[in-house]
Every structure is written in structure tokens, then in C-alpha cells.
Amino acid sequence: MLERFRRKRRNKAIVEQLYDGVVARARAPRFFEAGGLPDTVMGRFDALAIEMFLFLRRCGSEPALQPLAQDVVDRFMTDMDHSMREIGIGYMTVPKRMRKLAGLFYQRVRALGGPLDRADRDALAAALAGEKLGGGEALSDAHIAFWAAHILDTSHLYAAIDRTEILAGQWPVDPGRSGKNEG
């Protein structure tokens, strides 16, 4: 019984490490500078949603990682809920906003999945243009090109991460680093 408790605590720590790595990547200034996302709640949500999408794609390619990926998605949704409450969204409104954010997240997953499967940069750019990242006006062609390149390059980086590193809670914080979580 005590061993089960230790294992559950260790799994929670691994989920936190992985989620912290995804969040650290999503907070990179280049996403808001070179990527053109507004530094707003919706801009930050989209940066995080793209990083979560890429994390899920990596984990989805191996059945052994899928339960862990679901735990990280659950952590993501819990974080979104807490963030909304912290910025003052009313208690009764939070579930409605959570459904909207979850819908946006899965809409982006559907839109970006096919083009990424084919490694089709042009189709990925077209899908990104249709998503209106940041919740405001459409991004420029240069910003869309930035995001298409980022998604393709990061997908290749993540594909090279060994599953044992992920199961140990290691996630790259900087695209130029190995699969070890440096944060």
C-alpha cells in the first residue's frame, strides 16, 4: 500500500516536470517577438496550446506514453482553470470559458494534425492562417511562416526524444538542447 502511494507521488512529480517543461517552452520570448503573438491571455494560451499539441503528438506515437500524456493534458486543463480564476473570471463563468478554451485547443489539434502528418509546410501555414492565433487579427505571412517552421522543426526534435527520458520527466526547454529538461 505504501509503495502504491510512493508510485503515485512519483508519477505526479513526473507530470509536473513535463508540464513545467512545456510551459517553459511556451513562454519563450521569440513566440511573441518573431512569432507575432500578442502578449495577452489568448496569445499565451495559443503558445501553450501549440506546445501541448506537439507534446501530445510525440507521446501519441507510443502507446506506453499515452497515459502519461493524458495526465499532462489534465494538468494543462487544471492550469487553465486556475489561471482564469486568478485573473478574476467569475466562478459561474469558468466552466463555460473552459469549454471554449478546450474547444479552441482541440480545433487547433484537428487543423494542424493533417498538415503535420504530411510535413506539408504550405498546408500547415494555411491551417495556421485560418486559426487566427492570439485571438485577434490574423498574423502576418512572416509570422505564419515562423509558426509553420517552428511546428515542423519542433516535431522533428521531439521525435528524437527517447521514451525513457519522457517517462523520467525530462522535456527539452530550449530547442537547441537535448531531451534533458534543463529547467
C-alpha positions in Angstrom: 0.0 0.0 0.0 2.8 2.4 0.9 4.6 1.5 -2.4 1.4 2.5 -4.4 1.4 5.9 -2.6 5.1 6.5 -3.5 4.5 5.5 -7.1 1.5 7.8 -7.4 3.5 10.7 -5.8 6.4 10.0 -8.3 4.0 10.0 -11.2 2.6 13.3 -10.1 6.2 14.7 -9.9 6.9 13.5 -13.5 3.7 15.0 -14.8 4.7 18.3 -13.1 8.2 18.2 -14.6 6.9 17.5 -18.1 4.2 20.2 -17.9 6.7 22.7 -16.5 8.9 21.9 -19.5 6.1 22.5 -21.9 5.1 25.8 -20.2 8.8 27.0 -20.2 9.0 26.4 -23.9 5.6 28.2 -24.5 6.9 31.3 -22.6 9.9 31.8 -24.9 10.0 35.5 -25.9 10.6 34.5 -29.6 6.9 33.4 -29.8 5.8 36.9 -29.1 8.5 38.7 -30.9 9.4 36.7 -34.1 6.1 34.7 -33.9 3.9 37.8 -33.6 1.6 36.5 -30.9 0.2 39.3 -28.7 1.4 39.1 -25.1 -2.1 38.6 -23.9 -4.1 35.8 -22.2 -5.1 34.5 -25.7 -1.6 34.9 -27.1 -0.1 32.9 -24.2 -2.9 30.3 -24.5 -2.0 29.8 -28.1 1.7 29.5 -27.5 1.0 26.9 -24.8 -1.7 25.1 -26.9 0.9 24.7 -29.7 3.5 23.3 -27.4 0.9 21.0 -25.8 -0.2 19.8 -29.3 3.5 19.0 -30.1 4.0 17.2 -26.8 0.8 15.1 -27.4 1.8 14.2 -30.9 5.2 12.9 -29.6 3.6 10.9 -26.8 0.7 9.7 -29.0 3.2 7.9 -31.3 3.9 5.4 -28.5 1.2 3.5 -26.5 3.5 3.4 -23.4 3.4 7.3 -23.3 -0.3 7.8 -23.8 -1.4 7.5 -20.2 1.3 10.0 -19.2 0.3 12.3 -22.0 -3.3 12.3 -20.7 -2.1 13.2 -17.2 -0.2 16.2 -18.7 -3.3 17.3 -20.6 -5.3 17.1 -17.4 -2.7 19.2 -15.7 -2.9 21.7 -18.6 -6.7 22.0 -18.2 -6.4 22.4 -14.4 -3.8 25.2 -15.0 -6.2 26.9 -17.4 -9.0 26.7 -14.8 -6.8 28.1 -12.1 -5.5 30.9 -14.4 -9.0 32.0 -15.2 -9.9 32.2 -11.6 -6.7 34.2 -10.8 -7.5 36.8 -13.4 -10.9 37.3 -11.9 -13.3 35.4 -14.1 -16.4 34.7 -12.1 -16.9 31.2 -10.5 -20.0 30.6 -12.5 -18.4 31.6 -15.8 -15.3 29.5 -15.5 -16.9 26.2 -16.8 -18.2 28.0 -19.9 -14.8 29.6 -20.6 -13.1 26.2 -20.0 -15.3 24.6 -22.6 -14.5 27.4 -25.1 -10.7 27.1 -24.4 -10.8 23.3 -24.7 -12.8 23.6 -27.9 -10.1 26.0 -29.3 -7.4 23.7 -28.3 -8.9 20.7 -30.0 -9.8 22.8 -33.0 -6.2 23.6 -33.4 -5.2 20.0 -32.9 -7.5 19.0 -35.7 -6.4 21.8 -38.0 -2.7 21.2 -37.6 -2.6 17.4 -37.4 -3.1 16.5 -41.0 -0.5 19.0 -42.4 2.0 18.0 -39.8 1.4 14.3 -40.6 2.4 15.1 -44.2 5.2 17.5 -43.2 3.5 19.9 -45.6 4.7 23.4 -44.7 2.4 25.2 -47.0 -0.7 23.3 -45.8 0.5 23.9 -42.2 0.8 27.7 -42.9 -2.7 27.7 -44.4 -4.1 25.9 -41.4 -2.3 28.4 -39.1 -3.6 31.3 -41.0 -7.2 30.1 -40.6 -6.8 29.7 -36.8 -6.3 33.4 -36.0 -3.7 32.7 -33.3 -3.7 35.1 -30.4 -7.5 35.7 -30.6 -7.2 38.9 -32.6 -6.3 39.9 -36.0 -4.7 37.5 -38.4 -0.9 37.1 -38.2 1.3 38.3 -41.0 2.7 36.0 -43.6 6.1 36.2 -41.9 4.6 35.2 -38.5 2.7 32.3 -40.1 5.9 31.2 -41.7 7.7 31.4 -38.3 5.0 29.2 -36.7 5.0 26.6 -39.6 8.7 26.3 -39.3 8.6 26.1 -35.5 6.0 23.4 -35.6 7.8 21.2 -38.2 11.2 21.7 -36.6 10.0 21.1 -33.1 8.1 18.0 -34.2 11.4 16.6 -35.5 13.2 17.5 -32.3 10.5 15.8 -30.2 10.5 12.7 -32.4 14.2 12.2 -31.4 13.5 12.2 -27.7 13.8 8.7 -26.2 10.7 7.5 -24.5 12.7 6.7 -21.3 13.6 10.4 -21.0 9.9 11.3 -21.2 8.9 8.6 -18.7 11.6 10.1 -16.4 10.0 13.6 -16.7 12.7 15.1 -18.9 11.5 17.5 -21.5 13.6 20.0 -23.5 13.2 23.6 -22.5 15.4 25.1 -25.3 15.0 23.9 -28.9 18.8 23.8 -29.2 19.3 21.4 -26.2 18.9 17.7 -25.8 15.8 15.9 -24.4 17.0 16.7 -20.9 14.9 19.2 -19.0 17.3 21.9 -18.2 14.8 24.0 -16.2 
